[in-house]
Amino acid sequence: MTQSHSLPAGFTKALIASGLWIMVLECIRAFLIVLPMTKAAFPDFAGIAPMNVPIFISWTVWMMLLIWLTAYSYWLQARVSGHTTRSVNVAGSFATAFSLLLFWIANVNMGTGTVVVALIAVPWAWVELVVACQITRMVLQREMAR
């Protein structure tokens, strides 16, 4: 049996569906938790967490990479373990570790983030990305059933 190495039918739909979830949760986490806590942690740092066009452009690139990493990680894991809860958890954990956990470790290391904010942001991100993997799973399974 030859296994196809191309992305499955419905991957674009899964990418869009999980991407919408990630974009909404990223904005909620940023505006309700991370930005206010970061500004409070660094009151003397002029210009911390600004909202301007370059920041929104970098945020757009960040979210596109995060969405692709999450959906693609799930697809790769599902190829190995099937469309299972284990695949959802492994892929969501992988995507969290190699994006947001790494981001927060670097921020804390550089002195531009705090451990307290990281301890709130990373678990939130893990739930966000595990749910995004579940959305990807549901869309791909539905497309496979057609």
Accessible surface in RSA format (square Angstrom, percent):
REM  Atomic radii and reference values for relative SASA: ProtOr
REM  Chains: A
REM  Algorithm: Lee & Richards
REM  Probe-radius: 1.40
REM  Slices: 20
REM RES _ NUM      All-atoms   Total-Side   Main-Chain    Non-polar    All polar
REM                ABS   REL    ABS   REL    ABS   REL    ABS   REL    ABS   REL
RES MET A   1   232.65 120.5 141.72  93.8  90.93 216.5 118.69 100.9 113.97 151.0
RES THR A   2   132.82  94.5 104.64 106.1  28.18  67.2  73.27  98.4  59.56  90.0
RES GLN A   3    97.23  54.4  87.07  63.6  10.16  24.2  27.64  58.8  69.58  52.8
RES SER A   4    71.75  60.6  54.84  73.2  16.91  38.9  53.81 114.6  17.94  25.1
RES HIS A   5   150.18  82.1 126.02  87.6  24.15  61.8  89.78  92.5  60.40  70.3
RES SER A   6    77.15  65.2  61.71  82.4  15.45  35.6  51.40 109.5  25.75  36.1
RES LEU A   7    71.39  39.8  51.40  36.8  19.99  50.3  51.40  36.1  19.99  53.8
RES PRO A   8    39.41  28.7  23.84  21.7  15.57  56.6  34.22  28.2   5.20  32.3
RES ALA A   9    85.02  78.2  61.22  94.5  23.80  54.1  74.11 104.4  10.91  28.9
RES GLY A  10    16.24  20.0   0.00   N/A  16.24  20.0   3.92  10.8  12.32  27.6
RES PHE A  11     8.49   4.2   7.47   4.6   1.02   2.7   7.47   4.5   1.02   2.9
RES THR A  12    91.44  65.0  89.83  91.1   1.61   3.8  54.44  73.1  37.00  55.9
RES LYS A  13    97.62  47.6  93.34  57.3   4.28  10.2  71.83  64.7  25.79  27.5
RES ALA A  14     0.00   0.0   0.00   0.0   0.00   0.0   0.00   0.0   0.00   0.0
RES LEU A  15    39.68  22.1  38.48  27.5   1.20   3.0  38.57  27.1   1.11   3.0
RES ILE A  16   104.69  59.6  98.02  73.0   6.66  16.1 104.16  75.0   0.53   1.4
RES ALA A  17    33.75  31.0  24.35  37.6   9.40  21.4  28.72  40.4   5.04  13.3
RES SER A  18     0.00   0.0   0.00   0.0   0.00   0.0   0.00   0.0   0.00   0.0
RES GLY A  19     3.22   4.0   0.00   N/A   3.22   4.0   3.22   8.8   0.00   0.0
RES LEU A  20    99.75  55.6  99.36  71.1   0.39   1.0  99.62  70.0   0.13   0.4
RES TRP A  21    81.33  32.6  75.30  36.4   6.03  14.2  80.31  42.8   1.03   1.7
RES ILE A  22     0.00   0.0   0.00   0.0   0.00   0.0   0.00   0.0   0.00   0.0
RES MET A  23    76.16  39.4  75.87  50.2   0.28   0.7  43.06  36.6  33.10  43.8
RES VAL A  24    84.82  55.8  80.23  72.6   4.59  11.1  84.58  73.5   0.24   0.6
RES LEU A  25    26.90  15.0  26.90  19.2   0.00   0.0  26.90  18.9   0.00   0.0
RES GLU A  26     7.68   4.4   6.60   5.0   1.08   2.6   0.09   0.2   7.59   6.2
RES CYS A  27    43.73  33.1  43.11  48.1   0.63   1.5  17.27  43.8  26.46  28.5
RES ILE A  28    66.19  37.7  62.72  46.7   3.48   8.4  66.13  47.6   0.06   0.2
RES ARG A  29     9.41   4.0   9.41   4.8   0.00   0.0   0.18   0.2   9.24   5.6
RES ALA A  30    11.44  10.5  10.78  16.6   0.66   1.5  11.42  16.1   0.02   0.0
RES PHE A  31    88.53  44.3  76.43  47.3  12.11  31.5  76.60  46.4  11.94  34.2
RES LEU A  32   129.36  72.0 107.18  76.7  22.18  55.8 108.37  76.1  20.99  56.5
RES ILE A  33    29.75  16.9  27.94  20.8   1.81   4.4  29.75  21.4   0.00   0.0
RES VAL A  34    20.78  13.7  20.78  18.8   0.00   0.0  20.78  18.1   0.00   0.0
RES LEU A  35    26.72  14.9  26.72  19.1   0.00   0.0  26.72  18.8   0.00   0.0
RES PRO A  36    62.72  45.7  51.19  46.7  11.54  41.9  57.84  47.8   4.88  30.3
RES MET A  37    56.20  29.1  51.05  33.8   5.15  12.3  47.04  40.0   9.16  12.1
RES THR A  38    14.24  10.1  13.70  13.9   0.54   1.3  11.59  15.6   2.65   4.0
RES LYS A  39    99.17  48.4  93.39  57.3   5.78  13.8  48.51  43.7  50.66  54.0
RES ALA A  40    77.80  71.5  49.88  77.0  27.91  63.5  60.57  85.3  17.23  45.6
RES ALA A  41    45.25  41.6  12.49  19.3  32.76  74.5  23.50  33.1  21.75  57.6
RES PHE A  42    43.18  21.6  38.18  23.6   5.01  13.0  42.09  25.5   1.09   3.1
RES PRO A  43   106.49  77.6  71.16  64.9  35.33 128.4  77.47  64.0  29.02 180.4
RES ASP A  44   142.61  99.9 110.42 109.9  32.19  76.1  43.52 102.4  99.09  98.8
RES PHE A  45   106.60  53.3  92.68  57.4  13.92  36.2 100.20  60.8   6.39  18.3
RES ALA A  46    98.01  90.1  68.16 105.2  29.86  67.9  79.60 112.1  18.41  48.8
RES GLY A  47    58.67  72.3   0.00   N/A  58.67  72.3  35.57  97.6  23.10  51.7
RES ILE A  48    28.24  16.1  19.33  14.4   8.92  21.5  22.05  15.9   6.19  16.8
RES ALA A  49    18.83  17.3   3.05   4.7  15.78  35.9  14.14  19.9   4.69  12.4
RES PRO A  50    53.68  39.1  43.74  39.9   9.94  36.1  53.41  44.1   0.26   1.6
RES MET A  51    77.06  39.9  44.53  29.5  32.53  77.5  44.45  37.8  32.61  43.2
RES ASN A  52    63.76  44.0  55.37  53.5   8.39  20.2  33.38  80.3  30.38  29.4
RES VAL A  53   105.74  69.6 103.47  93.7   2.27   5.5 104.29  90.6   1.44   3.9
RES PRO A  54    91.42  66.6  83.78  76.4   7.64  27.8  86.74  71.6   4.69  29.1
RES ILE A  55    58.14  33.1  58.14  43.3   0.00   0.0  58.14  41.9   0.00   0.0
RES PHE A  56    88.16  44.1  87.17  54.0   0.99   2.6  87.39  53.0   0.77   2.2
RES ILE A  57   105.63  60.1 103.39  77.0   2.23   5.4 105.34  75.9   0.28   0.8
RES SER A  58    61.57  52.0  53.47  71.4   8.10  18.6  46.77  99.6  14.79  20.7
RES TRP A  59    46.17  18.5  45.79  22.2   0.38   0.9  24.51  13.1  21.65  35.1
RES THR A  60    72.97  51.9  70.79  71.8   2.18   5.2  48.03  64.5  24.94  37.7
RES VAL A  61    78.97  52.0  78.63  71.2   0.34   0.8  78.86  68.5   0.11   0.3
RES TRP A  62    68.23  27.4  65.94  31.9   2.30   5.4  62.85  33.5   5.38   8.7
RES MET A  63    17.83   9.2  17.83  11.8   0.00   0.0  17.83  15.2   0.00   0.0
RES MET A  64   121.99  63.2 115.92  76.7   6.07  14.5 102.71  87.3  19.28  25.5
RES LEU A  65   115.29  64.2 112.42  80.4   2.87   7.2 112.78  79.2   2.51   6.7
RES LEU A  66     3.32   1.8   0.60   0.4   2.72   6.8   2.72   1.9   0.60   1.6
RES ILE A  67    18.13  10.3  18.12  13.5   0.01   0.0  18.12  13.0   0.01   0.0
RES TRP A  68   106.33  42.7 106.31  51.5   0.02   0.1  88.43  47.2  17.90  29.0
RES LEU A  69    49.43  27.5  46.95  33.6   2.48   6.2  49.31  34.6   0.12   0.3
RES THR A  70     0.00   0.0   0.00   0.0   0.00   0.0   0.00   0.0   0.00   0.0
RES ALA A  71     0.00   0.0   0.00   0.0   0.00   0.0   0.00   0.0   0.00   0.0
RES TYR A  72    75.92  35.4  75.92  43.2   0.00   0.0  40.74  30.6  35.19  43.4
RES SER A  73     9.63   8.1   3.99   5.3   5.64  13.0   4.97  10.6   4.66   6.5
RES TYR A  74     0.00   0.0   0.00   0.0   0.00   0.0   0.00   0.0   0.00   0.0
RES TRP A  75    19.17   7.7  19.17   9.3   0.00   0.0  11.89   6.3   7.28  11.8
RES LEU A  76    78.98  44.0  76.96  55.1   2.02   5.1  77.18  54.2   1.80   4.8
RES GLN A  77    31.43  17.6  28.63  20.9   2.81   6.7   5.05  10.8  26.38  20.0
RES ALA A  78     7.73   7.1   1.27   2.0   6.46  14.7   1.47   2.1   6.26  16.6
RES ARG A  79    72.55  30.5  43.09  22.0  29.46  70.1  24.32  33.2  48.23  29.2
RES VAL A  80   126.68  83.4  93.43  84.6  33.25  80.1  98.68  85.7  28.00  75.9
RES SER A  81    35.98  30.4  12.66  16.9  23.33  53.7  17.14  36.5  18.84  26.4
RES GLY A  82    30.31  37.4   0.00   N/A  30.31  37.4  27.52  75.5   2.80   6.3
RES HIS A  83    43.43  23.7  28.69  19.9  14.74  37.7  17.65  18.2  25.78  30.0
RES THR A  84    53.63  38.1  51.44  52.1   2.19   5.2  53.09  71.3   0.54   0.8
RES THR A  85    83.47  59.4  80.65  81.8   2.82   6.7  56.43  75.8  27.04  40.9
RES ARG A  86   144.17  60.5 136.66  69.7   7.52  17.9  62.27  85.1  81.91  49.6
RES SER A  87     0.00   0.0   0.00   0.0   0.00   0.0   0.00   0.0   0.00   0.0
RES VAL A  88     4.42   2.9   4.42   4.0   0.00   0.0   4.42   3.8   0.00   0.0
RES ASN A  89    58.66  40.5  58.13  56.2   0.53   1.3  19.04  45.8  39.62  38.3
RES VAL A  90    57.14  37.6  53.13  48.1   4.02   9.7  56.14  48.8   1.00   2.7
RES ALA A  91     1.50   1.4   0.00   0.0   1.50   3.4   1.50   2.1   0.00   0.0
RES GLY A  92     0.00   0.0   0.00   N/A   0.00   0.0   0.00   0.0   0.00   0.0
RES SER A  93    46.10  39.0  42.20  56.3   3.89   9.0  31.43  66.9  14.67  20.6
RES PHE A  94    94.02  47.0  87.79  54.4   6.23  16.2  93.32  56.6   0.71   2.0
RES ALA A  95     0.00   0.0   0.00   0.0   0.00   0.0   0.00   0.0   0.00   0.0
RES THR A  96     6.11   4.3   6.11   6.2   0.00   0.0   6.11   8.2   0.00   0.0
RES ALA A  97    35.75  32.9  29.55  45.6   6.20  14.1  30.33  42.7   5.42  14.4
RES PHE A  98   123.83  62.0 107.71  66.7  16.12  41.9 107.71  65.3  16.12  46.1
RES SER A  99    12.18  10.3   5.60   7.5   6.58  15.2   9.85  21.0   2.33   3.3
RES LEU A 100     5.05   2.8   5.05   3.6   0.00   0.0   5.05   3.5   0.00   0.0
RES LEU A 101    69.67  38.8  69.67  49.8   0.00   0.0  69.67  48.9   0.00   0.0
RES LEU A 102   102.71  57.2 102.21  73.1   0.51   1.3 102.69  72.1   0.02   0.1
RES PHE A 103    87.28  43.7  78.88  48.9   8.39  21.8  86.51  52.4   0.77   2.2
RES TRP A 104    12.46   5.0  12.27   5.9   0.18   0.4   9.72   5.2   2.73   4.4
RES ILE A 105   100.01  56.9  95.26  71.0   4.75  11.5  98.75  71.1   1.26   3.4
RES ALA A 106    50.81  46.7  46.17  71.3   4.64  10.5  50.73  71.4   0.08   0.2
RES ASN A 107    29.49  20.3  29.03  28.1   0.46   1.1   0.40   1.0  29.09  28.1
RES VAL A 108    49.00  32.2  38.02  34.4  10.98  26.4  38.02  33.0  10.98  29.8
RES ASN A 109   120.85  83.3  89.10  86.1  31.74  76.4  18.44  44.4 102.41  99.0
RES MET A 110   142.77  73.9 115.52  76.4  27.25  64.9  93.69  79.7  49.07  65.0
RES GLY A 111    45.89  56.6   0.00   N/A  45.89  56.6  31.32  85.9  14.58  32.6
RES THR A 112    59.30  42.2  51.12  51.8   8.18  19.5  48.04  64.5  11.26  17.0
RES GLY A 113     8.21  10.1   0.00   N/A   8.21  10.1   1.52   4.2   6.69  15.0
RES THR A 114    35.81  25.5  31.26  31.7   4.56  10.9  34.04  45.7   1.77   2.7
RES VAL A 115    85.42  56.2  82.04  74.3   3.38   8.1  82.24  71.5   3.18   8.6
RES VAL A 116    93.15  61.3  91.95  83.2   1.20   2.9  92.78  80.6   0.37   1.0
RES VAL A 117     3.16   2.1   3.16   2.9   0.00   0.0   3.16   2.7   0.00   0.0
RES ALA A 118    13.37  12.3  12.47  19.2   0.90   2.0  12.70  17.9   0.66   1.8
RES LEU A 119   124.18  69.2 112.42  80.4  11.76  29.6 112.81  79.2  11.37  30.6
RES ILE A 120    71.58  40.7  64.84  48.3   6.74  16.2  68.99  49.7   2.59   7.0
RES ALA A 121     0.45   0.4   0.15   0.2   0.30   0.7   0.15   0.2   0.30   0.8
RES VAL A 122    24.68  16.2  24.65  22.3   0.03   0.1  24.68  21.4   0.00   0.0
RES PRO A 123    71.14  51.8  66.11  60.3   5.03  18.3  71.02  58.6   0.12   0.7
RES TRP A 124    74.47  29.9  63.93  30.9  10.54  24.8  72.36  38.6   2.11   3.4
RES ALA A 125     0.31   0.3   0.31   0.5   0.00   0.0   0.31   0.4   0.00   0.0
RES TRP A 126   101.39  40.7 101.39  49.1   0.00   0.0  97.87  52.2   3.52   5.7
RES VAL A 127    80.50  53.0  79.53  72.0   0.97   2.3  80.50  69.9   0.00   0.0
RES GLU A 128     1.06   0.6   0.04   0.0   1.01   2.4   0.82   1.6   0.24   0.2
RES LEU A 129     0.00   0.0   0.00   0.0   0.00   0.0   0.00   0.0   0.00   0.0
RES VAL A 130    20.88  13.7  20.88  18.9   0.00   0.0  20.88  18.1   0.00   0.0
RES VAL A 131    50.74  33.4  50.06  45.3   0.67   1.6  50.74  44.1   0.00   0.0
RES ALA A 132     0.00   0.0   0.00   0.0   0.00   0.0   0.00   0.0   0.00   0.0
RES CYS A 133     0.00   0.0   0.00   0.0   0.00   0.0   0.00   0.0   0.00   0.0
RES GLN A 134    58.25  32.6  58.25  42.6   0.00   0.0  29.87  63.6  28.38  21.5
RES ILE A 135    34.59  19.7  34.59  25.8   0.00   0.0  34.59  24.9   0.00   0.0
RES THR A 136     0.00   0.0   0.00   0.0   0.00   0.0   0.00   0.0   0.00   0.0
RES ARG A 137    41.40  17.4  41.40  21.1   0.00   0.0   1.07   1.5  40.33  24.4
RES MET A 138   108.17  56.0 101.81  67.4   6.36  15.1  86.35  73.4  21.82  28.9
RES VAL A 139    10.94   7.2  10.86   9.8   0.08   0.2  10.94   9.5   0.00   0.0
RES LEU A 140     1.57   0.9   1.52   1.1   0.06   0.1   1.52   1.1   0.06   0.1
RES GLN A 141    71.91  40.2  66.48  48.6   5.42  12.9  20.22  43.0  51.69  39.2
RES ARG A 142   125.75  52.8 118.10  60.2   7.65  18.2  62.06  84.8  63.70  38.6
RES GLU A 143    23.80  13.7  13.49  10.2  10.31  24.6   0.43   0.8  23.37  19.1
RES MET A 144   121.72  63.0  88.60  58.6  33.12  78.8  86.55  73.6  35.17  46.6
RES ALA A 145    90.88  83.6  48.95  75.5  41.93  95.4  61.16  86.1  29.72  78.7
RES ARG A 146   186.53  78.3 121.94  62.2  64.59 153.8  81.61 111.5 104.92  63.6
END  Absolute sums over single chains surface
CHAIN  1 A     8381.3       7091.0       1290.3       6283.5       2097.8
END  Absolute sums over all chains
TOTAL          8381.3       7091.0       1290.3       6283.5       2097.8
